[in-house]
Amino acid sequence: MRIASLVPSATELLFALDLGDSVVAVTHECDHPADAAELPQLTRSVIPEGLEAVEIDRAVRTHTEAGQPLYELDSERLHEAEPDLIVTQALCAVCAVSVDAVRTVAEELPSRPSVVSLDPTTLGEVLGDALTLAQATGAEAAAERLLRDASDRIDRVEAAVNEAIRPRVAALEWLDPPFAGGHWVPQMIELAGGEDLLGRPGERSHTVSWEEVREVRPEVVVCMPCGYGAERSAAEAGDHREELERVGARVVAAVDASAYFSRPGPRLVDGLELLAHVLHPDRVEAPPPGRLIRLDSLIAPALR
């Protein structure tokens, strides 16, 4: 089987299901695992690189309000890939090529590929996508192993934080303007032993004001700008130091959102473990280096 993946999270899941050798083309954002980055790329973003966060938000809003796509699909390269299966999504208009555009192009391909759209809104649905892809590819045994491992790890986190006092948490998926994390993030916070003050489980992220963040009085602020690694998340938090100081949280952390929170793939379980450590460092061990940057001493030195 020849598979074209038009979503980074789907690419990760395909490789996790031992289907990497069947993946023949991916998106320009597919960077995990490393082998995926070497494959032909089928997309490009129409948003210029190097913009500040507020400029990115403005550009995205301008395009979406005008009904213009944020990504362009290389139809010729997709034609050359001759896929039997195309994996895409319709969940987020700013995350991938439009599923309608994908279906239109797929109908014109000689290979007549099947199109599978993965659109999870909760952690359970993210993991359930492993079964969806397994049924489409015959990878049921690999999916069972993946789900068994994920379930065991989630159970260990829940056991570790059981009966612990739940800190009040604000998860910010963007900082300029601030967005409260949505979809699977509120559920991850609950499983990690926290109380999400702003997010709505299973629902989209939404804008909030810094005043609203202050009013809910979070003890922990997790900066997880969509698509950013830990260092860029930390830099973005530094740019909003004054706003974060006024929030008054005792813990401020920047995380690798791109890898462990933004993408609805198997690494969300790593994100859950990371989050549990942030909320309960005495109960859950620290993640490997590079995934988390604590900013308490820089953002709120008076609270340490």
Beta strands, then each sheet from edge to edge (+ up, - down):
strand 1: 3-5
strand 2: 23-25
strand 3: 43-45
strand 4: 71-73
strand 5: 85-88
strand 6: 114-117
strand 7: 168-175
strand 8: 178-180
strand 9: 195-196
strand 10: 206-207
strand 11: 220-223
strand 12: 251-255
strand 13: 292-294
sheet 1: 2+ 1+ 5+ 6+
sheet 2: 3+ 4-
sheet 3: 9+ 7+ 8- 10+
sheet 4: 9+ 7+ 11+ 12+ 13-
end
